[in-house]
Amino acid sequence: MQNSHARHAANVALTALAPASWGTTYAVTTELLPPGHPLFASVMRALPAGLLALAVTRALPRGDWWWKAAVLGTLNIGALFPLLFVAAARLPGGVAGTLGAVQPLLVAGLAVVALRDRPSAWTWGWGVIGVAGVGLVVLGPQARLDALGVLAGLAGTAGMATGVVLTKRWGRPAGVGPMTLAGWQLTVGGLVVAPLVPVFEGAPPPVGTGAVAGYLWLGGMGGLISFTLWFRGLGRLPVAASAPLVLLSPLVATLVGLALGETLGPLQVLGFVLALAALLAAQFTVPDPARLCARARRTRAAPGADARTAGPADPRPTAGRTRGERIP
């Protein structure tokens, strides 16, 4: 039992490194990358990392995994990256972070349809608390809402939530590791976005030393390494435990902001604690009272239930006992 708990904790810790690294994206983008080129940044983050993974693993999809990899790569990378950049450009970082925190609730809802997995009240409740906590951390009184930015943020979040559920449902082909799966999707995502760069942004921007460091970080830790860990975790953790880990992304972004000189007020500290509590609570399984009651009703209604619940038979011999005779 202790080994099982230790393995679960190790899987959670490794998987959590992925959304934690994604929390550095906003600071790296604003501090190091050329402004006004989100599509180019998306390609630089995805395509080189994907091609590197293909070169290392030397494995291509087979059979129906060609279209499955295309679907997952578009949802998790190709659509997600540009939509998040649009949301970041049109919304304050706090609003965009709060939209991303809705993902665990979307995953819980999609899991009912795709995985036949009905989340417990515990999962729903802590999911709502997590969104509220992130909102307290990142939303300020000057937060403005832009309709297009909100739609882009929600679309990106919904796309990745769908990708999480489909990844859980389809799993991985036999003999294919998480780096291979990450490489397929990063390559697809980069190829989806690449044709849009000259259409919407024109020529690539000049790339200095700082930008090179930023692209290396986003493509390495924020791309290939993080998605490899993420897909590994999705294969080993229940979806109710892995999905809330995305709350780490806005929380890490907040910590990076503190390192850059920002400050937190009392409500923001409260929100940080609530979001962290929601993330930790999702790692525990609590029996759902409704499910327990339903199981008890099925057990009572099942044939032979009375025999299973009856007490032990009387051990005394029955020889000489007449029909209907009662034993004193």
Steps between C-alpha positions, in 0.01 A plus 500: 500500500782739587674421170177574315464839671867579431460417130187713479677793665796466264271492197315808621826688564642420156174585323472826693829620348317544168239761600756658734730562203208634296453762771828661392378556143347845558814641665734348241283632217478854635860524619697320228305446178438754221155657549218464251593157361298241696463261205873498432559436871254209487686342206837548668368341816343196333659403169874474588417308818270264310756433227768436763274244671436327166876485435568353844215246510495417126136397520210615283131437555345188352147421392230710663760676712574729204165673539497466879838673524372770264193560718694505827778716354249754375309514829797497739748704295385638164183668623601551862815709449354765263174528696687553825718765338186678373349486848824628655513787249140612556457425870695566819706201601276448803185462293672258260630300798154472649358372172769231498408397854156394374663203325456247786124564497487456122701177526262371767201571278656346187607193698133418560440473125829362367622287790171407668661634816264695721703740718414509869368799689849526649649553152238756395520689828877536506497587131276799570716598799811482280351738242391739775846488656678575174252780436585661834871472424507644151190716456532860607249784513636635169452169318331564166307251291529484123248277324742364239769445762259313729378281212859423397597412857198275551550334160865423579408365843216289358728366227765385744236354733370297206856396421552383858187284493575355156860425604364315801250310287734405214809443710818427304576236236686194624871568528463878464635714783382842616785682320394347171140609558619849594716514188209409272277766650762777512586435136135505394437815703798679349398400147144623561617845611797548262294592189320770699821690585565666160129568453440681829846610616715530189873448526646355823631757749868552577613250764753613758681311774218547748242374251713193425508420872124551521426271205733234639322508836151496348586225253703294747357512849174663393460275197660159454589427864177631650270326250694175539444517876138605448412209271685261729290623791173479306573134439566423866272729700121516519363788298353652819853519646689621192262770371513725812879518471453770233419734791876510555544702182338828622643444848855469366437804281408689817819387675706610199326836521597529865861430405475783246382746764122455515316480834201306633217637710308309771230377258764379258677307774164341595439408137847346471431281805158394365639409158786303655256321732279409202801361314604286797145388583456366148773243570287329766213266424194548719206260468194661342196453735264475203707219347523317831122515545441379143743212552328405823160497326635280220648260754172469689306447177740240357387132504647310790567818696313361800715190500816708480396724785356228722689387808700176522307176482424315824787254548299248702410173322153472349462127545181414685355844442150494360369746245396822666674410826661797663828474683479652846 
